[in-house]
Each structure stands twice: as structure tokens, then as C-alpha cells.
Amino acid sequence: MLKKVLIANRGEIAVRIIRACRELGIKTVAVYSTADQHALHAKIADEAVCIGPPKSKDSYLNMREIIAACELTGADAIHPGFGFLSENAHFARTCQKCGITFIGPLPESIEMLGDKATAKETMKKAGVPVILGSEGAIKTLGEAKALAKEIGYPVLVKASAGGGGRGIRQVRSEDELEAQMTAAKQEALACFGNDEVYIEKFIENPKHIEIQILADNFGNVIYLGERDCSMQRRNQKVLEETPSPVMTDELRRKMGESAVAAAKVCGYRNAGTIEFLVDKHLNYYFMEMNTRIQVEHPITEEVTGVDLVKQQLLIAGGEPLSIKQEDIKIQGHAIECRINAENPEMNFLPSPGVIKSLYVPGGPGIRIDSACYQGFEITPYYDSMIAKLIVHASDRETAIAKMRWALSEFIVDGVSTNIDFHLRLIRREEFLRGDYDNGFLGRTDILK
């Protein structure tokens, strides 16, 4: 068992990890920037170390300071959470060299899956369905034109080292290809330090469905159902639910078995998520694998009863999985709304400021994952998400009703939030029917 874990993150995920460590009797170390000196994660950990000024590159992305904080406090493991260094193979390898357990997959797996073009080729070898596209990174415009003509427009130009919806451009004709490819390469270089891109066929109006897996160090891999993440704005997830409204038992089994095959082919261990696109005929295609815990992991925990963060800690500590595939039963329905400090009326402009008063909903089947409190200052330096509101009920209709009342009770005074936006969203007939896809929010003005 791990003895002391340093959490190389902030906000609600840092608080979530600290609480899981407590339940397992593991000591915790928080790291924080000067902007986060009063943050909840820094207050509730057993120890806290300042690692730099507000900008992420000087603090939460500062590998040297994080490793130094480990050495200073005697932490024997690092949990990276999500974002920041969570999918950085160099950081995972540095931890390895320093004798620190990285709570996640091996650096080789991160490298294999982090490069989207390489990951796609790996999935093909494992027999996982993939979208038609380039066999690796595209080198020239001529190569891009030839391939796009072969597979047919529309196509997507995507950053090989991408994630979070960055470095992606849709191209509907050859006339647009050069400009969109240049734009994708520039954004990829700015965001990931790598301007390589690849091309794949654009699937019209797909569902975005991901499969959660757990893998230990002994070759055991299980899948824990799916999450429907199709409600997105500008490639950023807004709301997630499980089970997916379009899922069948047979499709879940097939996608789950593909996810397990994907994990096994790259020697994966710890928690991970395989993301698929599902077309209107319920054909599914591998999109990418996230080598970390996901923002939306709580809804899987609610319907399976499995604490995914605890499982991460146990796997990293050398324990075999105590759960078998036949133990996983999907019970009821869960929905998560991401509550952000932003103003939907002003094109979702971030809304930093001090929370003057805060009231959060409660009751059976309602969960809040947050690091905010009354008097807490939301700074402009980091992601605008301030809470995740999760509901769990016996069926989808009841879960939607529960979410409606939970959102109605959620009060944040002092900053603008997207709570009213979520209320309007879950009242839409399309959402009530489960009839939505990745492009729904792009086509629909929820505010009207």
C-alpha cells in the first residue's frame, strides 16, 4: 500500500483524491500556486507545499518543483488527477526514475496512446473498429488532398498530440483544406508543442460514447459500462449521462470488449477511458484513449458502486483487481452537469470573482464534487469549472427530474454561472427524448 501521495493538481479533483486517500489511510500532500494559497485542497491535505506563481507553467506544470515537493515531504507516489501533467509521458518517466510511483499507466503506454495517429494504428492491430483516415501523420498538403479525395469529404484535420477538442478543423471541400490544415497545425503547435496532424473521415452527427476501464499489473482488465458525452459545446463536454439513451446490452458488450482489447494491446494499467464515435446505425469507431481519470468519472461510480479513485490507488500500490467483470452491474441512471463560472449570455465569458454566498443542493441521490466555499476567490488563471453536480436515480426520467430540482436549488452569488443554461438544456424536448448528438449545441440556441 502507498504511504503518502502527493496530488499534482488543484480544485475538485485534488479534493476528491485527498478524500479517497483518507479512506484508505494514506497520508496526502497538496501542492498549490500562490493564487491557490487559500484553496480547499491546500487546507484539507495533511501537508501543503507552494510550488510557484499563478501561471500553470510556473506551478502545476512545473515538474521540477513537484518532484522537489515529493522529496521534501517524503511522498512515495504522485496522483496527477486530470489535465496538467496527467498525460505527460516525460513526467511519468521522471517519477519512475526518481523512485516515485506514478498513479497512472506506464510512460510507454502514455506515449503510444498520446499520439493519436499511432494509437489508431495500434487499435487496428487489436481489431478495434477505427475511422477511415491517414496511416499516421500527414506530411504534405498534396498527401492530404489525395487522402481526402479518396475517403471523401467532409473530413477532420486533427492534432496527433491533441486532446480536449484542440487542434481540430472540419473540412468540407478541397478549397478549404489548406487553410484549415494550417490553422490546425498552428493551434496544435501552440497547445501541445507538436504541429503534426492526421486526417480522418468526418462522421455526421455521431454520438460520443466512452467506455471506462480498470486494469491492474497482473493482466486483469474490466470495463464498467459507458458514459454518453455527446452534449458538447465547441468540443468541450457540458453534461454527461449513463447509461446512454441509445445503448443496448449487445452494443455495450461489444464496445466493452473492444475497450478491453484496446487496453491489453498496449499493456495498459490503472484507470483509463476509450472514447468512441457511434453513428446513427449504431456502428462504433475508436476515437482516442484518455490515460487518466476523467472529469465525468462520478456517474460511473454512481451506477456501478465502484470507487474509481480508490481503485487507482490500490492498483498503483500493487494490488490485483478485487472486482471481476461479472461483478459489474449497472444500477439506475446518473447525470452530471458541469457548473462553470462563466456567463452564457456573453458567449460563455469566464467570470472570476469572490463567491459571496453559496447554497448547494442535497438529499438522496445528489452529489456535489467541488472545492468552492463561501468567500473563495475564483481566479482567472485556471479552468472555469467550479463544481460537478451529479444525480442518481432508478431511471432516466426520475434522474432528469431530480437534476431539475437540484439545479433550481443551487445558488452561487458573486460570480456568473451556467446553472440556468443547464436548466434550459435539460428541459429541451430533444434531451428528454435522448435525441441529441455531438453537434446538438452547435445547432441549437439554448438561450432562446
C-alpha positions in Angstrom: 0.0 0.0 0.0 1.1 3.5 -0.7 2.1 5.5 2.3 2.0 9.2 1.2 0.5 10.6 -2.0 1.3 14.0 -3.5 -1.6 15.3 -5.6 -0.2 17.2 -8.6 -3.4 19.1 -9.3 -5.9 21.5 -7.8 -9.6 22.1 -7.4 -12.3 19.5 -7.0 -10.2 16.6 -8.4 -7.5 17.3 -5.8 -10.1 17.3 -3.0 -11.6 14.1 -4.4 -8.3 12.3 -4.4 -7.5 13.5 -0.9 -10.8 12.1 0.4 -10.1 8.7 -1.3 -6.7 8.6 0.3 -8.1 9.3 3.7 -10.5 6.4 3.5 -7.5 4.1 2.7 -5.4 5.5 5.5 -2.9 7.2 3.1 -1.3 10.5 4.0 -1.6 13.3 1.5 0.4 16.2 0.2 -1.2 19.1 -1.7 0.7 21.4 -3.9 -0.6 24.9 -4.7 0.3 28.1 -6.6 0.3 31.5 -4.8 -3.1 32.1 -6.3 -4.4 28.9 -4.6 -3.0 29.6 -1.1 -6.5 29.6 0.3 -7.8 26.8 -1.8 -9.7 23.9 -0.2 -7.2 21.2 -1.4 -4.4 23.0 0.3 -6.3 23.3 3.5 -7.5 19.7 3.9 -4.4 17.8 2.9 -2.0 16.5 5.7 0.7 18.7 4.2 0.8 21.5 1.6 3.7 22.9 -0.4 3.7 26.1 -2.5 5.2 25.3 -5.9 5.2 28.7 -7.7 3.3 31.7 -9.0 -0.2 31.6 -10.5 0.5 30.7 -14.1 0.2 27.0 -14.7 3.6 26.7 -16.5 5.3 28.0 -13.3 3.4 25.9 -10.9 1.1 23.0 -11.8 3.1 22.2 -14.9 6.5 22.8 -13.2 7.8 19.2 -13.0 11.0 20.2 -11.1 9.0 21.9 -8.3 6.6 19.0 -8.0 9.3 16.4 -7.8 11.1 18.6 -5.2 7.9 18.8 -3.1 7.8 14.9 -3.2 11.4 14.8 -1.9 10.8 17.5 0.7 7.7 15.7 2.2 8.8 12.1 1.6 5.8 11.3 -0.6 6.2 7.9 -2.3 3.6 8.5 -5.1 2.1 11.2 -7.2 -1.5 11.3 -8.4 -1.8 13.7 -11.4 -5.6 13.9 -11.5 -6.8 15.1 -14.9 -5.3 17.9 -17.1 -1.9 19.5 -16.3 0.7 16.6 -16.2 -1.8 13.7 -16.2 -1.0 12.5 -19.7 2.6 13.6 -19.9 4.9 10.6 -20.6 8.0 12.5 -19.7 6.6 13.4 -16.3 5.6 9.7 -15.7 9.1 8.6 -16.7 10.7 11.2 -14.4 8.7 9.9 -11.5 9.8 6.4 -12.3 13.5 7.4 -12.4 13.1 9.2 -9.1 11.6 6.1 -7.4 8.2 7.7 -7.1 5.1 5.8 -8.1 3.1 7.5 -10.8 -0.6 6.7 -10.2 -1.5 6.0 -13.8 -0.2 3.9 -16.8 3.4 3.3 -17.7 5.1 6.1 -19.7 5.3 3.8 -22.7 1.5 3.4 -22.8 1.0 7.1 -22.5 3.4 7.7 -25.4 1.7 5.0 -27.5 -1.8 6.4 -26.9 -1.0 10.1 -26.7 0.0 10.2 -30.3 -3.4 9.9 -31.9 -2.1 8.6 -35.2 -0.1 5.9 -33.5 -3.0 5.0 -31.3 -5.2 4.5 -34.3 -2.8 2.0 -35.8 -2.4 0.2 -32.5 -6.2 -0.2 -32.3 -6.4 -1.6 -35.8 -4.0 -4.3 -34.8 -6.2 -5.1 -31.8 -9.2 -5.5 -34.0 -10.9 -2.4 -32.7 -13.0 -0.6 -35.3 -11.4 2.7 -36.4 -12.5 5.6 -38.6 -11.1 5.7 -42.2 -8.1 8.1 -42.4 -4.4 8.6 -42.7 -1.9 5.9 -41.7 -0.1 8.2 -39.3 0.7 11.9 -39.5 0.2 13.8 -42.8 3.4 15.4 -44.1 2.4 17.5 -47.1 -0.7 19.3 -48.5 -0.5 17.1 -51.6 -0.7 14.0 -49.4 -3.7 15.5 -47.5 -5.5 16.3 -50.8 -5.1 12.8 -52.2 -6.3 11.1 -49.0 -9.3 13.4 -48.5 -10.3 12.8 -52.1 -10.0 9.0 -51.6 -12.1 8.8 -48.4 -14.5 11.6 -49.4 -15.4 14.9 -47.8 -16.2 16.1 -45.2 -13.0 15.2 -43.3 -11.4 16.2 -40.0 -7.9 17.5 -39.6 -6.8 16.6 -36.1 -3.7 17.2 -34.0 -1.7 14.0 -33.5 -0.8 15.0 -29.9 -4.1 16.6 -29.3 -6.8 16.4 -26.7 -9.6 18.5 -25.1 -11.0 19.4 -28.5 -7.9 21.4 -29.5 -6.3 21.3 -32.9 -9.4 20.0 -34.8 -10.7 21.5 -38.0 -13.6 20.3 -40.2 -13.1 20.5 -43.9 -16.0 20.2 -46.3 -14.2 20.7 -49.7 -10.7 20.8 -51.2 -10.9 24.6 -51.3 -10.9 24.7 -47.5 -8.2 22.1 -46.9 -5.0 24.2 -47.0 -6.3 27.0 -44.7 -7.9 24.6 -42.2 -4.8 22.3 -42.2 -2.6 25.4 -41.5 -4.9 26.5 -38.7 -5.0 23.1 -37.1 -1.2 22.8 -37.2 -0.7 26.3 -35.7 -3.2 25.5 -32.8 -1.6 22.1 -32.3 1.9 23.6 -32.0 0.7 26.3 -29.6 -1.2 23.9 -27.4 0.9 20.8 -27.5 4.4 21.8 -28.8 3.8 19.4 -31.8 2.3 20.5 -35.1 1.8 17.0 -36.6 -1.8 16.4 -37.8 -3.7 13.5 -39.3 -6.8 13.2 -41.4 -9.9 11.1 -40.8 -13.4 10.8 -42.2 -15.9 13.1 -40.6 -18.9 11.1 -39.3 -22.1 13.2 -39.5 -24.0 13.7 -36.2 -22.4 11.0 -34.2 -22.8 10.2 -30.5 -19.7 10.4 -28.3 -19.7 7.4 -26.1 -16.8 6.4 -23.9 -16.1 3.2 -22.0 -14.4 3.2 -18.6 -11.8 0.5 -17.9 -9.7 -0.6 -15.0 -6.5 -2.6 -15.5 -4.2 -4.0 -12.8 -0.5 -5.1 -13.0 -1.4 -8.7 -13.5 -3.2 -8.6 -16.8 -6.7 -8.2 -15.5 -8.9 -5.7 -17.4 -12.6 -4.9 -16.9 -15.0 -2.4 -18.3 -17.5 -0.5 -16.2 -20.2 0.5 -18.7 -20.4 3.6 -20.8 -20.8 7.3 -20.5 -22.7 9.4 -23.1 -20.7 12.6 -23.6 -22.4 13.9 -26.7 -23.7 17.1 -25.1 -20.7 19.3 -26.1 -20.1 22.9 -26.9 -17.0 23.6 -29.1 -15.7 20.1 -28.4 -15.9 20.7 -24.7 -18.2 18.4 -22.6 -21.1 20.1 -20.9 -23.2 17.3 -19.5 -22.7 13.5 -19.3 -25.1 10.6 -18.5 -25.0 6.9 -18.1 -26.4 4.6 -19.4 -26.5 6.2 -22.9 -30.1 6.6 -24.2 -29.1 4.7 -27.4 -27.3 1.8 -25.7 -28.3 -1.8 -25.9 -27.0 -4.7 -23.9 -25.4 -6.2 -27.0 -23.8 -2.9 -28.1 -22.4 -2.3 -24.5 -20.9 -5.8 -24.5 -19.2 -5.3 -27.9 -17.9 -1.8 -27.1 -16.7 -3.1 -23.7 -14.9 -6.0 -25.2 -13.3 -3.7 -27.7 -12.2 -1.4 -24.9 -10.6 -4.3 -23.0 -8.8 -5.4 -26.2 -7.5 -1.8 -26.7 -6.2 -1.8 -23.1 -4.5 -5.1 -23.4 -2.8 -4.4 -26.7 -0.8 -1.5 -25.2 -0.1 -3.2 -21.8 -2.3 -0.6 -20.1 -2.7 -0.4 -16.3 -4.7 1.7 -13.9 -7.9 3.6 -14.9 -8.5 4.7 -18.5 -11.2 5.6 -20.9 -11.6 4.6 -24.5 -13.7 7.1 -26.5 -15.8 6.1 -29.4 -18.0 7.8 -32.0 -21.2 6.0 -32.7 -23.2 6.6 -35.9 -26.9 6.6 -36.5 -26.7 2.9 -37.4 -25.0 2.1 -34.0 -21.7 1.3 -35.7 -18.9 2.5 -33.4 -15.4 3.7 -34.1 -12.3 4.3 -31.9 -11.6 7.9 -31.4 -8.9 8.2 -28.7 -7.9 6.8 -25.3 -7.6 9.0 -22.2 -4.8 7.7 -20.0 -6.2 9.2 -16.7 -9.2 9.6 -14.6 -12.0 11.6 -16.4 -13.8 14.6 -15.2 -17.1 12.7 -15.6 -16.0 9.6 -13.6 -18.6 10.1 -10.8 -21.5 9.0 -12.9 -19.9 5.6 -13.4 -19.2 5.4 -9.7 -22.9 6.1 -9.0 -24.3 3.4 -11.3 -21.7 0.7 -10.5 -20.9 1.4 -6.9 -17.2 1.2 -7.7 -14.9 4.0 -6.3 -12.6 4.5 -9.3 -10.1 6.8 -7.4 -9.7 4.2 -4.7 -9.1 1.6 -7.4 -6.4 3.8 -8.9 -4.6 3.9 -5.6 -4.9 0.2 -4.9 -3.7 -0.7 -8.4 -0.7 1.7 -8.1 0.0 0.1 -4.7 0.4 -3.3 -6.4 -3.0 -4.8 -5.5 -4.8 -7.1 -8.0 -8.3 -6.1 -9.0 -10.7 -7.4 -6.5 -13.6 -6.9 -9.0 -14.4 -9.3 -11.8 -16.4 -8.4 -15.0 -19.4 -10.4 -13.8 -19.5 -8.2 -10.6 -20.2 -5.1 -12.6 -23.9 -4.4 -12.7 -25.4 -1.1 -14.0 -28.0 0.1 -11.4 -30.2 3.0 -12.3 -29.3 6.2 -14.2 -26.8 9.0 -13.4 -26.3 12.5 -14.9 -23.6 15.0 -14.3 -23.8 18.8 -15.1 -20.5 20.8 -15.1 -21.1 24.0 -13.2 -18.8 26.7 -14.6 -18.1 30.3 -13.5 -19.0 31.8 -16.9 -21.7 34.0 -18.5 -23.7 32.2 -21.2 -25.3 35.5 -22.1 -21.8 36.8 -23.1 -20.6 33.9 -25.2 -19.7 31.9 -22.0 -17.1 34.5 -21.0 -15.3 33.3 -17.8 -16.5 35.0 -14.6 -13.8 35.2 -12.0 -14.6 36.8 -8.6 -15.4 36.1 -5.0 -18.2 33.7 -4.1 -20.2 35.9 -1.7 -22.8 33.2 -0.8 -23.2 29.6 -1.7 -26.0 27.1 -1.3 -25.7 23.6 -2.7 -28.5 21.1 -3.1 -28.6 17.8 -1.1 -30.7 14.8 -0.5 -30.7 11.1 -1.6 -29.0 10.6 -4.9 -27.5 14.1 -5.1 -23.7 14.5 -5.1 -21.5 17.6 -5.4 -17.9 17.4 -6.3 -16.4 20.8 -5.6 -13.6 22.8 -4.0 -15.5 26.0 -3.6 -16.8 27.6 -0.4 -18.3 30.9 0.7 -15.6 33.6 0.5 -13.5 31.6 -2.0 -12.0 33.6 -4.8 -12.2 32.1 -8.3 -9.2 33.4 -10.2 -8.8 33.9 -13.9 -5.7 31.6 -14.2 -7.4 28.2 -14.4 -10.3 26.2 -15.8 -13.7 27.8 -15.1 -15.4 24.7 -13.7 -16.3 25.2 -10.0 -18.4 22.2 -9.3 -19.9 19.0 -10.7 -23.5 18.3 -9.8 -24.3 14.6 -10.0 -27.6 12.9 -9.6 -28.5 9.2 -9.4 -32.0 7.7 -9.6 -33.7 4.4 -10.5 -34.4 5.5 -14.2 -33.6 8.3 -16.6 -36.9 10.2 -16.2 -36.5 10.3 -12.4 -32.8 11.3 -12.8 -33.8 14.2 -15.0 -36.5 15.4 -12.6 -34.0 15.2 -9.7 -31.4 17.2 -11.7 -34.0 19.8 -12.5 -34.8 20.4 -8.8 -31.1 20.2 -7.8 -30.1 22.9 -10.3 -33.0 25.0 -9.1 -31.7 24.9 -5.5 -28.0 25.5 -6.5 -27.2 29.2 -5.6 -23.9 30.8 -6.3 -23.8 34.6 -5.6 -20.9 36.8 -6.6 -20.0 35.2 -10.0 -22.0 34.3 -13.1 -22.6 30.6 -13.7 -24.1 28.3 -16.3 -26.7 26.9 -13.9 -29.7 28.5 -15.8 -28.2 27.3 -19.1 -28.3 23.7 -17.7 -31.8 24.1 -16.5 -32.9 25.2 -20.0 -30.9 22.4 -21.6 -32.4 19.5 -19.6 -35.9 20.9 -20.4 -35.4 20.6 -24.1 -37.6 18.0 -25.8 -34.6 16.6 -27.7 -32.8 16.0 -24.4 -35.9 14.5 -22.8 -36.1 12.0 -25.7 -32.3 11.3 -25.6 -32.3 12.5 -29.2 -29.1 14.5 -29.3 -25.6 14.2 -30.8 -22.2 15.9 -30.7 -23.5 18.8 -32.9 -26.7 19.5 -30.9 -25.4 22.5 -29.0 -23.8 23.9 -32.2 -27.1 23.8 -34.0 -29.4 24.9 -31.1 -29.6 28.2 -29.3 -30.5 27.0 -25.8 -30.7 30.6 -24.5 -33.7 31.2 -26.8 
